[in-house]
Amino acid sequence: MQNSTLVALDRSHLIHPVTSFRGHEQQGVAILQSARGAYLTDRHGHELLDAFSGLWCVNTGYGQDSIVRVAAEQMTRLPYATGYFSYGSEPAILLAAKLVALTPASLQHVYFTLGGSDAVDAAVRYITHYYNSLGQPFKKQFISLERGYHGSSSVGAGLTALSNFHLNFDLPLPNQHYIASPYPYRNPLGNDNAALIQGSVQALRDKVAQLGADNVAAFFCEPIQGSGGVIVPPVGWLKAMETACRELDILFVVDEVITGFGRTGPLFACEAENVQPDLMTMAKGLTAGYAPMGAVMMSDRLYNTIADGAAREAVVGHGQTYSAHPVSAAIGLEVLRLYHEGGLLANGMAQAPHFEQGLRELLAHPLVGDARSRGLLGALELVADKASKRRFEPSLKLSERIAAAAYRRGLVFRAFGDNILGFAPALSYTSGEFELLFSRLRKILDEVL
Ligand code: PLP
């Protein structure tokens, strides 16, 4: 089909995620055709180096033949198996057991979802069930971070603290509350990371005190805030928040949808700080984007309370037709094999210093105020004035101009509205691909200067 016809059909009929409907009607869409390794190709044959792993998910890179093979085999053998009515499938059971072995010891039970939003949604529902089963139905207030992103389910979009997800959606809900994010570059206390961590802990204590110590159910956080602008907290922050949650007797929920599966170095960011969450959500790198799948994992304490509580003989009424889909699960098993035996995790860790150095070198560029990263998750923050860290006027549409220049020069990353450029290259990146990334990026920044 002609490209122009496809673009017209897209404008007329396809609603895109998190997009201005009217803006989309005018701008249209770049239609992608194929992908291999770290490269995407659009329908005009224009090649793009993907420095964002799709949407921070294709951690393995594109065109991994073994994943395709495993998916085809599973589709041929058993394309679907319900998890309802005491049925199951081998790949789903094996993947659940593998995740239990690979995540912090606190997490012993897995519920599979279709992605991250419904993993967060499931977490909220299980937490609600848990406190009701425990005989503490008053514990229903939820706290998350400003600039946090926890998907866009009806409940999760209120834990998300980004205004677009609330506007005209009647969110946040009355039981959803936020504390400031740990943002080193914009830390009012300067470079004092210990004070920043202490400030977060105090903010959580204050919020819990304000809501009533007995009323708070849980604190949700990303180890590194992704969609909020790749905000990398100081090392030790996650552990400090875990400790604070224990003291305050609230559940500690870590959303590893972006940070999981080698994105920050270890398989999960929790590992680096020896954190033992009560619940963990994950998606994206679980299947590396080759098929939809997410998961929520929970501790024995939650599981047993739900099992033995109010619902002892009743069913726990949470489920989806495609929970634990066998094709996605088979892909997940192969993706995990590639991270470990396939050497992707090791390559990601070996390449991370080059990535960090490339970002840091751009600090000398007149537009760049901050360069930050952990593992292969990083960002540049562009400012109008480095001394005051003043942001560019939105009317300059700098992010839009950067995104357009990047496309022309064959590079994909994410230009956030407030002039933060986010990067999440695949764990399969080579040194040559990092060189290409940074040489193209420098030209793009020069072009829009
Ligand atoms: N949680 C976090 C931390 C995310 O980054 C995302 C998506 O980017 C989600 C949840 C929602 O995941 P999904 O888009 O798969 O629904």
Boltz pocket constraint, residues with backbone or C-beta under 6 A from the ligand:
constraints:
  - pocket:
      binder: B
      contacts: [[A, 55], [A, 114], [A, 115], [A, 116], [A, 117], [A, 118], [A, 120], [A, 149], [A, 150], [A, 151], [A, 152], [A, 222], [A, 226], [A, 227], [A, 255], [A, 256], [A, 257], [A, 258], [A, 283], [A, 284], [A, 294]]
      max_distance: 6.0
